Amino acid sequence: MNIIDASASVQTSSPANRSIIEIRGVSTRFGDTVIHRDIDLDVEAGQILGLVGGSGSGKTTLLREIVGLLIPSSGSVKLFGHPVLDADPLIRRNLRRRFGMLFQQGALFSALSVFDNIAFPLRELRVLDKEMIRELVFLKLGMVELETRHGQLMPAELSGGMVKRVALARALSLEPELLVLDEPTAGLDPDLADNFVKLIRMLQKELGFTVVMVTHDLDTLAGLATHVAVLAEQRIIACGTPAEVLAVDHPFIRNFFCSEHATAAMQKGFV
């Protein structure tokens, strides 16, 4: 039995073209400051989209608008064919259960153990008994290559790499169709970052979820992304496969992708 099916009282099936995310005409202002202007973006099922841009370009802002944590000044955002802020609270609730989010710093509840952090979304369903929750938590720990004993630890006792893995286990607790990642390898040394990228890639292949991630790290981008969207000048200046994006003649794209490190990363990854 799918975890979501156990509690869903309304169908939120995706449209026939399997578009997971549809952004149309999104503009964002904070006071007199314009962050986005008339952004359009589509993410199809199974894609791993890397969202890149310079500092202050609004990458994380757009990510938060996608999951309904921020409301754009104008335009629309749909998940699975429904407005992310649908007027029907049942639809909104079920949409939230179809995606998981990994925040940049993990955002674990500091007063809860690893076990209770991962169990939190499962308990919120209010349909699973304690034994089922226990089995699911241990399953998710195993999926991110942690052991049962790690469930007893508190967040303050975890290394940076373990925090990321626990946060990923929590994000995957409801078996989401969409995984949203904000700087997934930030704060990790190169070896830990590489291992975390391999873990996400392995889980995506096994489980088939769609991924949207914000990253400034070229190794992470090259190791994961099947598609890239580039934010600059308050808009998306390029979106497509890595080869299609690299073919766009724009100063930001040349500067971002054409450094010596970028060349090495892309040769190792998606080029």
C-alpha positions in Angstrom: 0.0 0.0 0.0 1.3 3.4 -0.9 1.7 5.7 2.1 -0.1 8.6 0.4 -3.0 6.3 -0.7 -3.6 5.4 2.9 -4.7 9.0 3.7 -5.7 10.6 0.4 -9.3 11.6 0.2 -9.0 13.4 -3.1 -7.3 12.5 -6.4 -4.5 14.8 -7.6 -3.3 12.9 -10.6 -0.9 14.5 -13.0 -2.0 15.5 -16.5 -1.5 13.3 -19.4 1.8 15.0 -20.5 3.3 14.2 -17.0 4.3 17.7 -16.3 5.2 17.8 -12.7 5.8 21.6 -12.4 4.3 24.3 -14.5 5.3 27.9 -13.9 3.7 30.6 -16.0 4.4 34.3 -15.9 5.8 34.4 -12.4 7.1 37.7 -11.3 8.4 38.4 -7.8 9.0 41.7 -6.0 10.1 42.6 -2.5 9.2 46.2 -2.2 10.7 48.1 -5.1 13.2 45.3 -5.8 12.3 43.0 -8.7 13.6 39.4 -8.3 11.8 37.6 -11.2 10.1 38.9 -14.2 7.6 36.8 -16.3 9.3 33.4 -15.6 8.0 30.3 -17.5 9.3 26.9 -16.6 8.2 23.3 -17.1 9.6 20.2 -15.3 8.6 16.8 -16.7 8.4 13.6 -14.7 11.7 11.9 -14.2 13.9 14.9 -15.0 16.6 16.1 -12.6 16.6 19.9 -13.1 19.5 21.9 -11.8 18.6 25.6 -11.2 21.7 27.8 -11.4 22.3 31.6 -11.3 24.4 34.2 -9.6 24.1 35.4 -6.1 20.9 37.3 -5.6 19.3 35.9 -8.8 16.4 34.4 -6.9 17.1 30.7 -7.2 16.0 29.8 -3.6 13.1 32.2 -3.9 11.8 30.4 -7.0 12.3 27.1 -5.2 10.2 28.2 -2.3 7.5 29.5 -4.7 7.4 26.1 -6.3 6.5 24.4 -3.0 4.2 27.1 -1.8 6.4 28.6 0.9 6.4 31.9 -0.9 3.7 33.5 -3.0 4.8 35.2 -6.2 3.7 38.8 -6.9 2.0 37.6 -10.1 1.7 34.5 -12.3 0.9 30.9 -11.4 2.7 27.8 -10.1 1.2 24.3 -10.6 2.3 21.0 -9.1 0.9 17.8 -10.6 -1.6 19.9 -12.6 -3.0 21.8 -9.6 -2.2 25.3 -8.3 0.3 24.8 -5.4 -1.9 27.2 -3.4 -5.2 25.6 -4.5 -8.3 27.0 -2.7 -9.3 23.5 -1.7 -7.4 22.6 1.6 -7.7 18.9 0.8 -5.9 19.3 -2.5 -3.2 21.5 -0.9 -2.6 18.9 1.8 -2.3 16.0 -0.7 0.0 18.1 -2.9 2.3 18.7 0.0 2.5 14.9 0.6 3.6 14.3 -3.0 6.9 16.2 -2.6 9.8 16.2 -0.2 12.2 19.0 0.5 15.8 19.0 1.6 16.7 22.4 3.0 20.3 23.7 2.7 21.2 23.2 6.4 19.0 20.1 6.8 16.5 21.9 9.1 16.2 19.0 11.5 14.2 19.5 14.7 17.0 20.0 17.2 14.8 18.7 20.1 13.9 15.4 18.3 16.0 12.4 17.8 17.0 11.1 14.3 14.2 8.5 14.6 11.6 11.1 15.6 12.7 13.6 12.8 12.1 10.9 10.2 8.9 9.7 11.8 7.4 13.2 12.0 5.8 13.3 8.6 4.6 9.8 9.0 2.9 10.6 12.3 1.3 13.6 10.7 -0.7 11.3 8.4 -2.5 9.9 11.5 -3.3 6.6 9.8 -0.2 4.5 10.6 0.3 2.6 13.8 3.5 2.7 15.8 4.9 -0.5 14.4 4.4 0.5 10.8 6.1 3.9 11.5 9.0 2.1 13.2 9.5 -0.2 10.2 9.3 2.7 7.7 11.8 4.9 9.7 14.3 2.0 9.7 13.7 1.4 6.0 14.4 5.1 5.3 17.6 5.0 7.4 18.8 2.0 5.4 18.0 3.8 2.1 20.3 6.7 3.0 23.0 4.2 4.2 22.6 4.8 7.9 22.1 2.1 10.6 19.2 1.5 13.0 21.4 2.6 15.9 21.7 6.1 14.4 18.0 6.6 15.1 18.8 7.2 18.8 21.2 10.1 18.1 20.2 13.8 18.4 21.0 16.3 15.6 23.7 17.9 17.7 25.6 14.6 17.7 25.6 14.2 13.9 28.4 15.1 11.4 27.5 17.4 8.5 27.2 14.4 6.2 24.9 12.6 8.5 22.7 15.6 8.9 22.2 15.6 5.1 21.4 11.9 5.1 18.9 12.2 7.9 17.2 15.2 6.2 17.1 13.2 3.0 15.5 10.2 4.8 12.9 12.6 6.2 12.3 14.1 2.8 11.7 10.6 1.3 9.6 9.4 4.2 6.3 9.8 2.3 7.6 8.3 -0.9 7.4 11.6 -2.8 7.1 11.9 -6.6 9.1 15.2 -6.5 12.2 15.8 -4.4 13.2 19.5 -4.0 16.8 20.2 -3.0 18.3 23.5 -1.9 22.1 23.4 -2.2 22.2 19.7 -1.3 26.0 19.5 -1.0 26.6 22.9 0.7 29.0 22.6 3.7 30.3 19.1 2.7 33.9 18.4 1.8 34.5 17.1 -1.7 34.5 13.4 -0.8 31.3 13.7 1.3 29.7 15.8 -1.4 30.6 13.2 -4.1 29.2 10.4 -2.0 25.9 12.3 -1.3 25.5 13.0 -5.1 26.0 9.3 -5.8 23.4 8.4 -3.1 20.8 10.8 -4.6 21.5 9.5 -8.1 21.1 5.9 -7.0 17.8 6.6 -5.2 16.4 8.5 -8.1 17.2 5.7 -10.4 15.6 3.1 -8.1 12.5 5.2 -7.1 12.0 7.2 -10.2 11.2 10.6 -8.5 11.6 13.9 -10.2 14.2 16.3 -8.8 14.5 20.1 -8.8 17.7 21.4 -7.1 19.3 24.7 -6.6 23.1 24.5 -6.6 26.1 26.6 -7.3 28.4 23.6 -7.2 29.5 22.4 -10.7 30.4 18.9 -9.5 27.0 18.4 -8.0 25.4 19.8 -11.2 27.4 17.6 -13.5 26.9 14.6 -11.3 23.1 14.8 -11.1 21.4 17.1 -13.7 19.7 15.8 -16.8 18.4 19.4 -17.4 19.6 22.9 -16.4 17.7 26.2 -16.0 19.8 29.4 -15.8 18.5 32.4 -13.9 19.9 35.8 -14.8 18.6 39.3 -15.5 15.5 38.5 -13.5 14.5 35.7 -16.0 15.4 32.2 -17.2 17.8 32.9 -20.0 18.3 29.2 -20.9 16.6 25.9 -20.1 17.2 22.4 -21.6 19.7 19.7 -21.6 23.2 20.6 -20.5 24.3 20.6 -24.2 21.5 22.9 -25.2 22.3 25.3 -22.3 26.0 25.4 -23.1 25.2 26.3 -26.7 23.4 29.6 -25.6 25.7 32.6 -26.2 25.2 34.7 -23.0 27.9 36.3 -20.8 26.7 34.6 -17.6 26.6 31.2 -19.2 30.1 31.7 -20.7 31.5 32.8 -17.3 29.7 30.2 -15.2 30.4 27.1 -17.4 33.7 28.0 -19.2 36.1 28.2 -16.3 38.8 25.5 -16.0 37.0 23.9 -13.1 33.7 23.9 -15.0 35.3 22.2 -17.9 36.8 19.5 -15.7 33.4 19.0 -13.9 31.5 18.8 -17.1 33.9 16.3 -18.7 33.5 14.1 -15.6 29.7 14.5 -15.6 27.2 15.5 -18.2 29.4 16.4 -21.2 
